[in-house]
Amino acid sequence: MGRMGYRNLAATLVATSALTCAVSVAALTPVRAADFIGLGFLPGGVYSNAFGLSADGTVVAGQADGADGFPRAFRWSGGVMTNLGTLGGNTSYGLGVSGDGSAVVGYSNLADNTTYHAFRWSGGVMTDLGTLGGTHSEAHAVSADGATVVGYAQITGNTAQHAFRWNGGTMTDLGTLGGTNSLAKGVSGDGSVVVGVSDISLTTTRAFRWSGGVMTDLGTLGGSSSTASAVSIDGTTVVGSAHLSGDVVTHAFRWNGGSMTDLGVLSGGTYSTAAAVSGDGSVVVGISTTSGGGYLPFRWTAGTGMQSIPALLTAAGVNLGPWLLVGATGVSADGTVITGSGIGPTGQYQGWLARFSTTYGTGLITPDVVSQSFSGLSSISHTGNAAIDGTLGTLTQIATQGGNDQGGSPYSVFGYGAYDSDPVATGSLGITARLPDKMLAGAMVSAHVLRTTMVYDGDAKMQGGSAAAFLARVPDAGLQWMLGVSGLTMSGDITRGYINGASQTSSHGNTTGNGFGAMGRIGWTFDRIWRATQLTPFASYTFSRTHLNGYTESGGPFPAQIDAFNGSANILRLGADARYTVAPGKWLWGGLASTHRLNNSRSDDISGTLLGLFSTSAPATSVAKDWLEATAGVRWQAWRNGFVSASVTAAVPVSYAATYQVRLGLTQTF
């Protein structure tokens, strides 16, 4: 495949960065290093390389080997690497992807495994784009909508290879700058501007920009040759590499407005080349040598100059672990997502994908941070379950510490306010009815404000309502029991905090949820064990379950789509209540209970997708398993058939901070 000066330049890059390895495709969970994503391999394969990236940074095109050892073009999206097949032969190579991610271009062997043609893959179909009359062709880039493809093809007689522009089934010869050969490497978003490299003599090549049927020589950095690799979406900015004076040193360049700018090299290096440019031309990525002679990927902006991508990650507190990054080959339209290849944990070449932040410049999120921030979301379901448990607890106090003495009236209405430092604030209104045989029934509606504090200063602000009812037997002495149920609905805003590189930031979303709970309590009341004191040993069991609907975040550099999740609580209490009657309608009471969260209390793993990056799942945060609950309260008749109730409950876990709940109520019998 003799390809003139471009081939010699490409061979240098290939030898040093291993960017000629082939790629195939299949569903595969991405391999994650400590800080970014490895694209993984096909089943049975050992290497992969990434070349093209969609405008939004979600789709990668490249090549990887399969179990048969032959390279195949792939399209990677959301952790799934898809084998694009071939044009009948045993190999194919993916070199570019459209801005919308729908089309992949490259080249493939035909059935004879000798001839190769440019292809365009879309919707599961690989289309042979043909040639300019010769034997071979390759496609290197495609427009934003996938309609226009550029590359090179041999002309009739195979006497030369020319840059082509393919659209609507027609391959157009773009000619040369006066020499024999040319090759198209990049195309603008609308397909109207093509860039690449062309001979101007037997020994000299020049970067070109083609538009409106005219191929323009972009010049050099003082030497004799240059090559254009990519062009911005609007077609105004071109990047590539060019010789400096003397033709010994090659540097990456950025061309705009008729002027070619030398992007330099990494510290100590002598060679660099630009491979891709962001949509507005402000971010350039590529490869450069260093003082040690090795190759590293770079990211360039006018404000920062050329920076080593591994050095940026390290400075941001990111641990690359065993990864050795070799080259950057693609960048998203906004400059935040970069793809490339490197030597991964297995010691083999592997494509990678990393997302930088435009806000913080050097930031990059890590899977560890993602896992922690996702785990923190489970606290919302814990708070929902705490609200349900608190509602049932309020019913318990109404039933056992006042409802059996209604001043001779069979009915009462009540209003309660409660605050739990978890924190949950609740306002409730309800009614009770006295039934025969010391039975009592009641119902209550409540409004809740739930606030959950999460890791990295994240929080959830939810509002909700609930309805609850109970049936109880509360005699002065003997068997005491109670059954209660409650349902909860809630909605609100969630701020998920996380670390972006070395800086803290957040993304926001809103969702709805619901929950339900039930409790049962049984005890035995001993009357007048000492003066006017009652003692009731008891056992109770409470079950609650909260469901949060999935939602999609906005804002921040790394918003996510969060999947729906559930959390449940199964709580057993063993304890005793005591009441001391000061006077009719006036008493003090207290309680002490040992509380245990049963093993089937759990929250779902929190799963979701960082938009444009990868899917992940994280275990729920842990909660207290055992704690003591101590309660002190008073019920006082304040006016005719009117009562005031107040209580404070302290929950003291074994290894967590204590929480407190305060209840204040008014009851009127009639």
Backbone hydrogen bonds, N-H to C=O, Kabsch-Sander energy under -0.5 kcal/mol:
donor,donor_aa,acceptor,acceptor_aa,energy
7,R,3,R,-1.8
7,R,4,M,-0.7
8,N,4,M,-1.2
9,L,5,G,-2.3
10,A,6,Y,-3.2
11,A,7,R,-2.5
12,T,8,N,-1.5
13,L,9,L,-1.7
14,V,10,A,-3.0
15,A,11,A,-2.7
16,T,12,T,-1.6
17,S,13,L,-2.7
18,A,14,V,-1.8
21,C,18,A,-1.0
23,V,63,Q,-1.2
23,V,92,S,-0.5
26,A,81,M,-1.8
28,L,79,G,-0.7
31,V,38,G,-0.9
33,A,31,V,-0.5
33,A,36,F,-1.6
37,I,353,L,-2.0
38,G,31,V,-3.3
39,L,351,G,-3.0
42,L,65,D,-0.7
45,G,42,L,-2.7
48,S,349,Y,-1.7
49,N,63,Q,-2.7
51,F,61,A,-3.1
52,G,61,A,-2.0
54,S,59,V,-2.4
55,A,99,G,-1.6
56,D,99,G,-0.7
57,G,54,S,-1.3
60,V,76,W,-2.5
61,A,52,G,-2.2
62,G,74,F,-1.5
63,Q,49,N,-2.1
64,A,72,R,-1.6
65,D,47,Y,-1.4
66,G,70,F,-1.2
67,A,43,P,-0.6
69,G,66,G,-1.7
72,R,64,A,-1.8
73,A,85,G,-0.6
74,F,62,G,-2.2
75,R,82,T,-1.6
76,W,60,V,-3.2
77,S,80,V,-2.3
78,G,58,T,-0.7
80,V,77,S,-1.9
81,M,26,A,-1.5
81,M,79,G,-0.5
82,T,75,R,-2.8
82,T,80,V,-0.6
83,N,25,V,-0.8
84,L,73,A,-2.3
87,L,109,N,-0.8
89,G,109,N,-1.8
92,S,71,P,-1.5
93,Y,107,Y,-2.8
94,G,62,G,-0.9
95,L,93,Y,-0.6
95,L,105,V,-2.6
96,G,105,V,-1.8
98,S,103,A,-2.7
100,D,144,A,-2.2
101,G,98,S,-1.4
104,V,121,W,-2.2
105,V,96,G,-2.5
106,G,119,F,-1.4
107,Y,93,Y,-1.7
108,S,117,H,-2.2
109,N,91,T,-1.9
110,L,115,T,-3.0
113,N,110,L,-2.3
117,H,108,S,-2.3
118,A,130,G,-0.7
119,F,106,G,-2.0
120,R,127,T,-1.9
121,W,104,V,-3.5
122,S,125,V,-2.2
123,G,102,S,-0.6
125,V,122,S,-1.8
127,T,120,R,-2.7
127,T,125,V,-0.6
129,L,118,A,-2.7
132,L,154,Q,-1.1
134,G,154,Q,-2.3
137,S,116,Y,-1.5
138,E,152,Y,-2.9
139,A,106,G,-1.2
140,H,150,V,-2.8
141,A,150,V,-1.7
143,S,148,T,-2.7
144,A,189,G,-1.7
145,D,189,G,-0.6
146,G,143,S,-1.2
149,V,166,W,-2.5
150,V,141,A,-2.5
151,G,164,F,-1.4
152,Y,138,E,-2.3
153,A,162,H,-2.0
154,Q,136,H,-2.8
155,I,160,A,-2.4
156,T,132,L,-0.9
157,G,133,G,-0.5
158,N,155,I,-2.5
159,T,156,T,-0.6
162,H,153,A,-2.8
163,A,175,G,-0.7
164,F,151,G,-1.8
165,R,172,T,-2.0
166,W,149,V,-3.7
167,N,170,T,-2.2
168,G,147,A,-0.6
170,T,167,N,-1.7
172,T,165,R,-2.6
172,T,170,T,-0.6
174,L,163,A,-2.9
177,L,199,D,-0.7
179,G,199,D,-1.6
182,S,161,Q,-2.3
183,L,197,V,-2.7
184,A,151,G,-1.7
185,K,195,V,-2.9
186,G,195,V,-2.1
188,S,193,V,-2.5
189,G,233,I,-2.3
190,D,233,I,-0.6
191,G,188,S,-1.2
194,V,210,W,-2.4
195,V,186,G,-2.5
196,G,208,F,-1.6
197,V,183,L,-2.4
198,S,206,R,-2.2
199,D,181,N,-3.0
200,I,204,T,-2.6
201,S,204,T,-1.5
206,R,198,S,-2.7
207,A,219,G,-0.6
208,F,196,G,-2.0
209,R,216,T,-1.9
210,W,194,V,-4.0
211,S,214,V,-2.3
212,G,192,S,-0.6
214,V,211,S,-1.8
216,T,209,R,-2.6
216,T,214,V,-0.6
218,L,207,A,-2.7
221,L,243,H,-1.2
223,G,243,H,-2.0
226,S,205,T,-1.2
227,T,241,S,-3.1
228,A,196,G,-1.2
229,S,239,V,-3.0
230,A,239,V,-1.7
232,S,237,T,-2.7
233,I,279,G,-0.7
234,D,279,G,-0.9
235,G,232,S,-1.4
238,V,255,W,-2.6
239,V,230,A,-2.3
240,G,253,F,-1.5
241,S,227,T,-2.5
242,A,251,H,-2.4
243,H,225,S,-3.0
244,L,249,V,-2.8
245,S,221,L,-0.6
247,D,244,L,-2.3
250,T,270,T,-0.6
251,H,242,A,-2.5
252,A,264,G,-0.7
253,F,240,G,-1.9
254,R,261,T,-1.9
255,W,238,V,-3.8
256,N,259,S,-2.4
257,G,236,T,-0.6
259,S,256,N,-1.6
261,T,254,R,-2.7
261,T,259,S,-0.5
263,L,252,A,-2.7
263,L,261,T,-0.5
264,G,252,A,-0.5
266,L,289,T,-0.6
269,G,266,L,-2.8
272,S,250,T,-1.5
273,T,287,I,-2.4
274,A,240,G,-1.6
275,A,285,V,-2.7
276,A,285,V,-1.8
278,S,283,V,-2.6
279,G,333,A,-1.5
280,D,333,A,-0.7
281,G,278,S,-1.3
284,V,300,W,-2.3
285,V,276,A,-2.1
286,G,298,F,-1.5
287,I,273,T,-2.3
288,S,296,L,-2.4
289,T,271,Y,-2.9
290,T,294,G,-1.4
291,S,267,S,-1.3
293,G,290,T,-1.9
296,L,288,S,-2.7
298,F,286,G,-1.7
299,R,307,Q,-2.4
300,W,284,V,-3.2
301,T,305,G,-1.0
305,G,301,T,-2.7
307,Q,299,R,-2.0
309,I,297,P,-2.3
312,L,308,S,-2.3
313,L,309,I,-2.3
314,T,310,P,-2.4
315,A,311,A,-2.6
316,A,312,L,-1.5
317,G,314,T,-1.7
318,V,313,L,-2.8
320,L,318,V,-0.7
323,W,320,L,-1.9
324,L,343,I,-2.3
326,V,341,S,-2.0
327,G,341,S,-2.2
328,A,286,G,-1.0
329,T,339,T,-2.3
330,G,339,T,-1.7
332,S,337,V,-2.4
333,A,55,A,-2.7
334,D,55,A,-0.6
335,G,332,S,-1.2
338,I,354,A,-3.1
339,T,330,G,-2.3
340,G,352,W,-1.7
341,S,327,G,-2.0
342,G,350,Q,-1.6
343,I,324,L,-2.9
344,G,342,G,-0.7
344,G,348,Q,-2.6
347,G,344,G,-2.0
350,Q,342,G,-2.8
352,W,340,G,-2.5
353,L,37,I,-2.2
354,A,338,I,-2.7
356,F,336,T,-5.2
356,F,354,A,-0.5
357,S,363,G,-1.0
361,G,357,S,-1.5
362,T,360,Y,-3.1
365,I,355,R,-0.6
368,D,34,A,-0.5
370,V,366,T,-2.4
371,S,367,P,-2.8
372,Q,368,D,-2.1
373,S,369,V,-2.7
374,F,370,V,-2.7
375,S,371,S,-2.6
376,G,372,Q,-1.9
377,L,373,S,-0.6
377,L,374,F,-1.3
378,S,375,S,-1.7
379,S,376,G,-1.6
380,I,377,L,-1.9
381,S,377,L,-0.5
381,S,378,S,-0.5
382,H,378,S,-1.6
383,T,379,S,-2.4
384,G,380,I,-2.3
385,N,381,S,-2.5
386,A,382,H,-2.2
387,A,383,T,-2.2
388,I,384,G,-2.0
389,D,385,N,-2.7
390,G,386,A,-2.4
391,T,387,A,-2.2
392,L,388,I,-2.3
393,G,389,D,-1.9
394,T,390,G,-2.2
395,L,391,T,-2.0
396,T,392,L,-1.9
397,Q,393,G,-2.1
398,I,394,T,-2.4
399,A,395,L,-2.6
400,T,396,T,-2.9
401,Q,397,Q,-2.3
403,G,398,I,-2.2
405,D,402,G,-1.9
409,S,406,Q,-1.8
412,S,432,T,-1.8
413,V,668,Q,-2.6
414,F,430,G,-2.3
415,G,666,L,-2.3
416,Y,428,S,-2.2
417,G,664,L,-2.8
418,A,426,T,-2.8
419,Y,662,V,-2.4
420,D,424,V,-3.0
421,S,660,Y,-2.9
424,V,420,D,-1.9
425,A,449,V,-2.6
426,T,418,A,-3.0
427,G,447,A,-2.3
428,S,416,Y,-3.3
429,L,445,V,-2.4
430,G,414,F,-2.3
431,I,443,A,-2.1
432,T,412,S,-2.5
433,A,441,A,-3.0
434,R,410,P,-3.5
435,L,439,M,-3.2
439,M,435,L,-0.7
439,M,436,P,-1.0
440,L,472,A,-3.0
441,A,433,A,-2.4
442,G,470,F,-2.1
443,A,431,I,-2.2
444,M,468,A,-2.9
445,V,429,L,-2.6
446,S,466,S,-2.6
447,A,427,G,-2.5
448,H,464,G,-3.0
449,V,425,A,-2.5
450,L,462,M,-2.9
451,R,423,P,-2.0
452,T,460,A,-2.3
454,M,458,G,-3.4
457,D,454,M,-0.6
458,G,455,V,-1.6
459,D,495,T,-1.6
460,A,452,T,-2.1
461,K,493,D,-2.9
462,M,450,L,-2.9
462,M,460,A,-0.6
463,Q,491,S,-3.2
464,G,448,H,-2.2
465,G,489,T,-2.0
466,S,446,S,-2.2
467,A,487,G,-1.7
468,A,444,M,-2.9
469,A,485,V,-2.0
470,F,442,G,-2.5
471,L,483,L,-2.3
472,A,440,L,-3.1
473,R,481,W,-2.9
474,V,438,K,-2.4
478,G,525,T,-2.6
480,Q,523,G,-2.9
481,W,473,R,-1.7
482,M,521,R,-2.4
483,L,471,L,-2.6
484,G,519,M,-2.2
485,V,469,A,-2.3
486,S,517,G,-2.4
487,G,467,A,-2.5
488,L,515,G,-3.3
489,T,465,G,-2.5
490,M,513,G,-2.4
491,S,463,Q,-2.6
492,G,511,T,-2.1
493,D,461,K,-1.8
494,I,509,G,-3.4
495,T,459,D,-3.4
496,R,494,I,-0.6
496,R,507,S,-2.6
497,G,455,V,-0.6
497,G,495,T,-0.7
498,Y,505,T,-2.3
500,N,498,Y,-0.5
500,N,503,S,-3.9
501,G,364,L,-1.1
501,G,499,I,-0.7
502,A,500,N,-0.5
503,S,500,N,-2.1
505,T,498,Y,-2.7
507,S,496,R,-1.8
508,H,554,S,-2.9
509,G,494,I,-2.2
511,T,492,G,-1.9
513,G,490,M,-2.7
514,N,547,H,-2.1
515,G,488,L,-2.6
516,F,545,R,-2.0
517,G,486,S,-2.7
518,A,543,F,-2.5
519,M,484,G,-2.4
520,G,541,Y,-2.3
521,R,482,M,-2.5
522,I,539,A,-2.5
523,G,480,Q,-3.3
524,W,537,P,-1.7
525,T,478,G,-3.1
526,F,524,W,-0.5
526,F,535,L,-3.2
527,D,525,T,-0.6
529,I,533,T,-2.1
530,W,533,T,-0.6
533,T,530,W,-0.8
534,Q,579,R,-2.5
535,L,526,F,-2.2
536,T,577,D,-3.1
538,F,575,G,-3.1
539,A,522,I,-2.4
540,S,573,R,-2.5
541,Y,520,G,-2.6
542,T,571,I,-2.6
543,F,518,A,-3.0
544,S,569,A,-2.2
545,R,516,F,-2.4
546,T,567,G,-3.1
547,H,514,N,-3.6
548,L,565,F,-2.9
549,N,512,T,-2.7
551,Y,562,I,-1.8
553,E,560,A,-2.9
554,S,508,H,-2.7
561,Q,609,T,-2.8
562,I,551,Y,-2.8
562,I,560,A,-0.6
563,D,607,S,-2.6
565,F,548,L,-1.9
567,G,546,T,-2.4
568,S,602,R,-3.3
569,A,544,S,-2.7
571,I,542,T,-2.8
572,L,596,H,-2.8
573,R,540,S,-2.7
574,L,594,S,-2.1
575,G,538,F,-2.2
576,A,592,L,-2.1
577,D,536,T,-2.0
578,A,590,G,-2.9
579,R,534,Q,-2.2
580,Y,588,L,-3.4
581,T,532,A,-2.1
581,T,579,R,-0.5
582,V,580,Y,-0.6
582,V,586,K,-1.8
583,A,586,K,-1.8
586,K,583,A,-2.9
587,W,635,R,-2.6
588,L,580,Y,-2.8
589,W,633,G,-2.6
590,G,578,A,-2.4
591,G,631,T,-2.3
592,L,576,A,-2.0
593,A,629,E,-2.3
594,S,574,L,-3.1
595,T,593,A,-0.6
595,T,627,W,-3.0
596,H,572,L,-2.6
597,R,625,K,-3.5
598,L,570,N,-2.9
598,L,596,H,-0.7
601,S,598,L,-2.0
602,R,568,S,-0.6
602,R,600,N,-0.6
604,D,566,N,-3.2
606,I,618,A,-3.0
607,S,605,D,-0.7
608,G,616,T,-2.1
609,T,561,Q,-2.2
610,L,614,F,-2.5
611,L,559,P,-1.9
611,L,609,T,-0.6
613,L,610,L,-3.0
616,T,608,G,-2.8
618,A,606,I,-2.2
621,T,375,S,-1.0
627,W,595,T,-2.2
628,L,652,V,-1.9
629,E,593,A,-2.7
630,A,628,L,-0.5
630,A,650,A,-2.3
631,T,591,G,-2.7
632,A,648,V,-2.1
633,G,589,W,-3.2
634,V,646,A,-2.7
635,R,587,W,-2.6
636,W,644,V,-2.9
637,Q,585,G,-0.8
638,A,636,W,-0.7
638,A,642,G,-1.7
639,W,642,G,-1.4
642,G,639,W,-2.5
643,F,667,T,-2.7
644,V,636,W,-2.9
645,S,665,G,-2.9
646,A,634,V,-2.3
647,S,663,R,-2.2
648,V,632,A,-2.4
649,T,661,Q,-2.8
650,A,630,A,-2.7
651,A,649,T,-0.5
651,A,659,T,-2.9
652,V,628,L,-2.8
652,V,650,A,-0.6
654,V,626,D,-1.5
659,T,651,A,-2.1
661,Q,649,T,-2.6
662,V,419,Y,-2.6
663,R,647,S,-2.4
664,L,417,G,-2.6
665,G,645,S,-3.1
666,L,415,G,-2.5
667,T,643,F,-2.5
668,Q,413,V,-2.9
669,T,641,N,-2.6
670,F,411,Y,-2.0
